[in-house]
Amino acid sequence: RIKTETVTKVDIHSKPFKIFTDNGSFETKALIIATGATAKRMRVPSEEKLWNNGMSACAVCDGALPFFRNQPLMVIGGGDTACEEASYLTKFGSKVYLVHRRDQLRASKIMQERVLKNPKIEMVWDSELVDAIGDQFVTGAKVQNVKTKKETDLQVAGIFYAIGHTPNTSVFKSQIDLAESGYINVKTGTQETNIEGVFAAGDVHDHKYRQAITAAGSGCAAALEAERWLAE
């Protein structure tokens, strides 16, 4: 049976596990958590209108799309993810602006060197995104220098956020072993959590790859492990 309901509360301290939803509750002997992670957004005025129309939070997912090819692009962020995504986008875009609020990157030294030496990447220091420009699709970006408050319009066809993700684990807090970042910890080489009979799959525990294909693979693994656990 497939049910599409919003889970409001869980109780995995006792067995069978109890799941509470908007429409009631049910019990289960095994549980696979695959609630994913939500990309952090900046909530600029045109974001909702232009999201998925030139604005994205995954360069690896969307960067190769035809309308980004040979066009100037922009990445927001200053960590390893931002540097990786900016480097990746140079394969497709004519130029990549990397916008960061500070005057130096937070990324590892090797990633910083890779970005700063890439002739197709232009740093936009001490700046933040004010808004996206465009009617149906992104045609530019308005950025503001955080020190001088000067605003500049840059012509870009794509704006990619690389400012982190928030794992959707709030309903499991204090009930399961979470990393400091909020992701579910799993036992090495498995999808098992610290609770026997509870498994995790996809972006809810994977903060490294965050791809549909890796999430699907871990989902398959979690299903197999759950089936074996139930058969024991």
C-alpha positions as MATLAB code, in Angstrom:
seq = 'RIKTETVTKVDIHSKPFKIFTDNGSFETKALIIATGATAKRMRVPSEEKLWNNGMSACAVCDGALPFFRNQPLMVIGGGDTACEEASYLTKFGSKVYLVHRRDQLRASKIMQERVLKNPKIEMVWDSELVDAIGDQFVTGAKVQNVKTKKETDLQVAGIFYAIGHTPNTSVFKSQIDLAESGYINVKTGTQETNIEGVFAAGDVHDHKYRQAITAAGSGCAAALEAERWLAE';
ca = [
       0.000    0.000    0.000;
       1.197    3.473   -0.842;
       0.084    6.355    1.332;
       0.914    9.988    0.668;
       0.678   11.711    4.020;
       2.669   14.227    6.042;
       4.463   12.670    9.001;
       4.144   14.897   12.054;
       5.728   12.729   14.754;
       7.463    9.382   15.215;
       8.156    7.121   18.168;
      11.059    4.767   17.495;
      12.029    4.286   21.127;
       9.695    1.309   21.449;
       8.589   -1.482   19.112;
       6.636   -1.656   16.948;
       7.622    1.810   15.740;
       4.800    4.331   15.678;
       4.347    6.837   12.862;
       1.904    9.721   13.280;
       0.512   11.639   10.294;
      -2.034   14.325    9.568;
      -4.632   11.596    9.098;
      -3.852    9.275   12.000;
      -1.123    6.815   12.894;
       0.197    3.361   12.098;
       2.765    0.891   13.417;
       5.637   -0.859   11.666;
       8.286   -3.417   12.512;
      10.913   -1.850   10.242;
      11.408    1.697    9.001;
      13.382    3.205    6.125;
      13.963    6.941    6.465;
      14.350    8.654    3.095;
      13.230   12.203    3.852;
      16.102   13.820    1.943;
      17.679   17.228    2.444;
      16.475   20.650    1.384;
      18.820   23.064   -0.347;
      19.198   26.328    1.512;
      17.799   29.311   -0.367;
      18.431   33.026   -0.122;
      14.797   34.090   -0.553;
      15.558   36.918   -2.965;
      12.436   38.547   -4.497;
      12.465   36.776   -7.877;
      13.515   33.379   -6.540;
      10.124   31.660   -6.601;
       9.357   32.936  -10.088;
      12.694   31.907  -11.603;
      13.460   28.747   -9.645;
      14.178   25.934  -12.134;
      14.134   28.584  -14.874;
      17.784   29.486  -14.537;
      18.060   29.234  -10.751;
      19.151   25.963   -9.194;
      20.832   24.440   -6.173;
      22.597   21.659   -8.087;
      25.110   22.445  -10.800;
      25.835   18.751  -11.370;
      22.117   18.101  -11.945;
      21.367   21.070  -14.174;
      24.631   22.579  -15.403;
      24.750   20.612  -18.653;
      21.296   21.769  -19.810;
      21.369   23.320  -23.300;
      20.365   26.859  -22.257;
      23.446   27.131  -19.981;
      25.914   26.161  -22.706;
      28.371   28.864  -23.703;
      26.610   31.345  -21.426;
      27.958   33.276  -18.411;
      26.906   31.576  -15.160;
      27.056   32.366  -11.453;
      27.683   30.348   -8.291;
      26.873   31.656   -4.804;
      29.044   30.400   -1.961;
      32.582   30.088   -0.693;
      33.103   26.537    0.529;
      34.287   23.356   -1.136;
      30.887   22.730   -2.737;
      30.819   26.192   -4.297;
      34.336   25.757   -5.659;
      33.553   22.303   -7.020;
      30.392   23.525   -8.714;
      32.096   26.589  -10.188;
      34.864   24.382  -11.591;
      32.298   21.944  -12.970;
      30.320   24.688  -14.687;
      33.380   25.905  -16.595;
      32.915   22.806  -18.763;
      29.693   24.282  -20.104;
      29.520   28.029  -19.462;
      31.546   30.701  -21.209;
      32.411   32.216  -17.836;
      31.577   31.572  -14.190;
      31.228   34.256  -11.534;
      31.826   32.983   -7.999;
      30.119   35.318   -5.550;
      31.226   35.225   -1.917;
      30.353   37.446    1.045;
      33.943   37.525    2.323;
      37.331   38.473    0.889;
      38.652   34.926    0.989;
      37.199   31.479    0.372;
      36.338   28.999    3.125;
      37.181   26.049    0.898;
      40.183   23.769    1.349;
      43.481   25.091    0.052;
      43.574   22.785   -2.950;
      40.050   23.793   -3.990;
      40.897   27.471   -3.591;
      43.954   27.101   -5.805;
      41.941   25.256   -8.432;
      39.356   28.033   -8.588;
      41.709   31.011   -8.409;
      43.892   29.610  -11.187;
      40.993   28.842  -13.515;
      40.849   31.557  -16.223;
      37.119   30.979  -16.738;
      36.234   31.764  -13.099;
      35.943   35.359  -11.929;
      35.735   36.043   -8.196;
      33.198   38.580   -6.950;
      34.468   39.256   -3.436;
      32.621   40.829   -0.492;
      29.336   40.510   -2.309;
      25.943   38.866   -2.033;
      23.049   38.189   -4.360;
      20.313   40.819   -4.109;
      18.001   39.437   -6.776;
      17.787   37.501  -10.015;
      16.927   39.391  -13.184;
      14.579   38.021  -15.822;
      10.926   37.575  -16.767;
      10.549   33.910  -17.694;
      14.199   32.859  -17.469;
      17.271   34.248  -15.727;
      19.043   36.883  -17.806;
      21.133   38.467  -15.085;
      21.864   38.899  -11.406;
      21.972   41.928   -9.138;
      24.775   41.698   -6.557;
      25.699   44.098   -3.789;
      29.086   44.731   -2.234;
      28.560   44.220    1.501;
      31.169   46.853    2.370;
      30.449   49.671   -0.079;
      26.747   48.777   -0.637;
      27.286   49.343   -4.356;
      24.971   47.266   -6.551;
      26.071   45.755   -9.862;
      24.081   43.971  -12.554;
      25.856   40.989  -14.113;
      24.635   39.283  -17.256;
      24.232   35.566  -16.529;
      21.979   32.796  -17.796;
      22.141   30.724  -14.628;
      22.453   31.241  -10.868;
      23.472   28.243   -8.779;
      23.234   28.223   -4.990;
      26.012   26.371   -3.168;
      25.309   27.516    0.366;
      24.511   24.149    1.889;
      21.585   21.831    2.584;
      19.395   21.168    5.600;
      18.617   17.466    6.185;
      14.933   16.801    6.830;
      15.457   15.119   10.185;
      13.743   17.447   12.648;
      11.045   14.862   13.399;
      13.754   12.366   14.431;
      15.763   14.613   16.747;
      16.555   13.057   20.151;
      15.401    9.676   18.837;
      18.192    8.662   16.485;
      21.936    9.252   16.165;
      22.463   12.422   14.157;
      25.679   14.106   13.068;
      26.283   17.645   14.288;
      25.104   18.857   10.882;
      21.779   17.061   11.344;
      22.352   14.175    8.915;
      21.550   10.659   10.109;
      24.602    8.578   10.959;
      24.677    5.081    9.446;
      26.990    2.188   10.201;
      29.921    2.027    7.773;
      29.131   -0.008    4.681;
      25.425   -0.309    5.521;
      22.219    1.701    5.660;
      21.669    0.729    9.302;
      21.158    3.411   11.931;
      21.859    3.027   15.640;
      18.257    1.839   16.088;
      17.793   -1.818   15.203;
      15.212   -2.093   12.439;
      15.586    1.528   11.304;
      17.480    2.252    8.092;
      18.352    5.491    6.269;
      18.698    6.089    2.539;
      19.511    8.980    0.249;
      20.317   12.583    1.068;
      19.039   12.294    4.619;
      22.384   10.677    5.456;
      24.501   11.385    2.358;
      25.915   14.902    2.436;
      28.705   14.123   -0.027;
      27.212   13.006   -3.358;
      23.567   14.135   -3.167;
      22.616   12.647   -6.542;
      19.434   10.843   -7.563;
      21.363    7.791   -8.730;
      23.304    7.404   -5.468;
      20.125    7.962   -3.459;
      18.338    5.276   -5.482;
      21.224    2.872   -4.903;
      21.188    3.433   -1.161;
      17.397    3.054   -1.203;
      17.756   -0.360   -2.830;
      20.379   -1.326   -0.247;
      18.154   -0.152    2.607;
      15.217   -2.175    1.258;
      17.337   -5.321    1.023;
      18.694   -4.820    4.526;
      15.208   -4.209    5.915;
      13.891   -7.341    4.201;
      16.718   -9.447    5.607;
      16.246   -7.976    9.067;
      12.532   -8.806    9.012;
      13.281  -12.368    7.911;
      15.651  -13.018   10.798;
];
